[in-house]
Amino acid sequence: MRWILVILVCIMVLMTCVPWLSRFGLGRLPGDINFRVFGRRISIPLASTLLIFLLFFLIGKFL
């Protein structure tokens, strides 16, 4: 249950940072969902969240 909450928090943080992170290619990976509804751009960065989670996991494991 704790991991689900961590992943949801990561998704929420990543969704707010998508405009800044899109310069580095995050938010546009094959697995990130982007669509428009009523003229608003909705982004659900699933693959980017997993990539960042794995990065933090590896950093934590080796520290």
ZAKE-743995 format. One line per field, with one value per residue: residue number from 1; y, x, z of N, C-alpha, C in turn. Coordinates in Angstrom, 2 decimals. Atoms other than C-alpha are relative to their C-alpha. Layout:
# ZAKE-743995
n <- (NUM|...)
n.v <- (Y|...)
n.u <- (X|...)
n.w <- (Z|...)
ca.v <- (Y|...)
ca.u <- (X|...)
ca.w <- (Z|...)
c.v <- (Y|...)
c.u <- (X|...)
c.w <- (Z|...)
This chain:
# ZAKE-743995
n <- (1|2|3|4|5|6|7|8|9|10|11|12|13|14|15|16|17|18|19|20|21|22|23|24|25|26|27|28|29|30|31|32|33|34|35|36|37|38|39|40|41|42|43|44|45|46|47|48|49|50|51|52|53|54|55|56|57|58|59|60|61|62|63)
n.v <- (-1.19|-1.15|-0.23|-0.62|-1.41|-0.62|-0.15|-1.05|-1.29|-0.26|-0.41|-1.36|-0.94|0.00|-0.69|-1.44|-0.37|0.45|-1.01|-0.18|1.25|0.35|-0.43|1.12|1.18|0.68|-0.39|0.36|1.37|0.88|0.55|-1.17|-0.25|-1.42|-0.22|-1.29|0.04|-1.35|-0.96|0.11|1.12|0.87|0.87|1.00|0.51|1.30|0.49|-0.93|0.24|1.23|-0.28|-0.79|0.88|0.91|-0.80|-0.25|1.30|0.38|-0.91|0.39|1.31|-0.09|-0.91)
n.u <- (0.82|-0.88|-0.59|1.03|0.03|-1.23|0.13|0.99|-0.63|-0.96|0.77|0.52|-1.12|-0.47|0.99|-0.18|-1.31|-0.10|-0.52|-1.43|-0.69|0.11|-1.24|-0.93|0.59|0.94|1.37|0.22|-0.47|1.07|0.67|0.62|1.28|0.29|1.18|0.67|1.41|0.56|-1.06|-1.02|-0.92|-0.08|-1.16|-0.15|-1.35|-0.23|-1.35|-0.94|0.05|-0.75|-1.42|-0.50|0.05|-1.14|-1.19|-0.08|-0.20|-1.40|-0.80|0.19|-0.60|-1.46|-0.46)
n.w <- (0.00|-0.07|1.31|0.85|-0.36|0.49|1.45|0.26|-0.31|1.09|1.18|-0.22|0.08|1.38|0.84|-0.15|0.54|1.39|0.93|-0.21|0.30|1.42|0.65|-0.09|0.63|-0.88|0.33|1.40|0.20|0.46|-1.16|-0.59|0.66|0.22|0.82|-0.19|-0.32|-0.02|0.20|-1.04|0.18|-1.16|0.12|-1.05|0.30|-0.64|0.27|-0.63|-1.44|-0.25|0.23|-1.13|-1.16|0.09|-0.23|-1.43|-0.64|0.16|-0.81|-1.39|-0.25|-0.02|-1.06)
ca.v <- (0.00|2.35|1.90|2.82|6.07|6.80|6.21|8.41|11.22|10.89|11.12|14.24|15.93|14.92|16.22|19.67|19.62|18.34|21.69|22.04|18.37|18.19|20.04|16.89|14.48|13.39|13.45|12.38|8.81|5.93|5.12|8.63|9.50|12.94|14.10|17.19|17.64|20.83|22.61|21.66|19.46|16.53|14.57|11.35|10.56|6.86|5.89|9.02|8.31|4.77|6.03|8.60|6.04|3.58|6.35|7.29|3.61|2.96|6.07|5.01|1.47|2.50|5.16)
ca.u <- (0.00|2.87|4.38|1.10|1.03|4.65|3.92|0.82|2.75|5.49|2.89|1.38|4.77|5.81|2.56|3.26|6.83|6.05|6.59|10.05|10.98|9.85|13.04|14.91|12.57|10.59|6.85|7.28|8.45|6.56|4.23|3.36|-0.24|-0.92|-4.29|-6.47|-9.88|-11.85|-8.67|-6.68|-3.62|-3.75|-0.58|-0.23|3.51|3.53|6.81|8.58|7.43|8.80|12.10|12.50|11.44|14.09|16.69|15.91|15.77|19.23|20.64|19.14|20.41|24.00|24.11)
ca.w <- (0.00|0.77|-2.70|-4.37|-2.43|-3.36|-7.05|-6.93|-5.27|-7.90|-10.66|-9.11|-8.73|-12.23|-13.73|-12.27|-13.57|-17.09|-18.88|-17.32|-17.72|-21.36|-22.28|-21.22|-23.01|-19.96|-20.48|-24.10|-23.59|-25.22|-22.34|-21.31|-22.10|-23.60|-24.89|-25.23|-23.66|-24.35|-25.44|-22.32|-22.56|-20.14|-19.50|-17.51|-17.40|-16.52|-18.19|-16.95|-13.41|-13.59|-14.99|-12.21|-9.59|-10.83|-10.82|-7.21|-6.23|-7.64|-5.99|-2.66|-3.02|-3.64|-0.91)
c.v <- (1.26|0.34|0.64|1.48|0.74|0.24|1.09|1.39|0.38|0.45|1.42|1.04|0.11|0.73|1.52|0.48|-0.35|1.10|0.20|-1.25|-0.40|0.48|-1.13|-1.28|-0.77|0.54|-0.31|-1.40|-0.87|-0.74|1.12|0.32|1.51|0.11|1.36|-0.23|1.44|1.06|-0.02|-1.22|-0.77|-0.97|-0.93|-0.71|-1.30|-0.48|0.91|-0.20|-1.26|0.21|0.77|-0.85|-0.96|0.74|0.26|-1.30|-0.42|0.91|-0.38|-1.32|0.08|1.00|-0.72)
c.u <- (0.86|0.59|-1.00|-0.09|1.23|-0.10|-1.01|0.55|1.01|-0.72|-0.51|1.11|0.49|-0.96|0.14|1.31|0.16|0.50|1.51|0.77|-0.08|1.21|1.03|-0.55|-0.95|-1.40|-0.35|0.51|-1.15|-0.66|-0.63|-1.25|-0.23|-1.24|-0.60|-1.48|-0.47|1.09|1.09|0.85|0.10|1.16|0.05|1.33|0.33|1.44|1.05|0.05|0.79|1.50|0.59|0.01|1.20|1.31|0.20|0.24|1.47|0.92|-0.10|0.65|1.51|0.52|-0.05)
c.w <- (0.00|-1.37|-0.95|0.30|-0.50|-1.51|-0.34|0.29|-1.07|-1.26|0.15|-0.12|-1.44|-0.92|0.13|-0.61|-1.48|-0.94|0.14|-0.42|-1.46|-0.79|-0.03|-0.59|0.89|-0.27|-1.44|-0.31|-0.50|1.16|0.80|-0.81|-0.07|-0.88|0.33|0.26|0.14|-0.07|1.06|-0.25|1.32|-0.23|1.21|-0.27|0.70|-0.18|0.63|1.50|0.36|-0.17|1.17|1.27|0.00|0.26|1.49|0.78|-0.07|0.80|1.48|0.34|0.14|1.03|1.26)
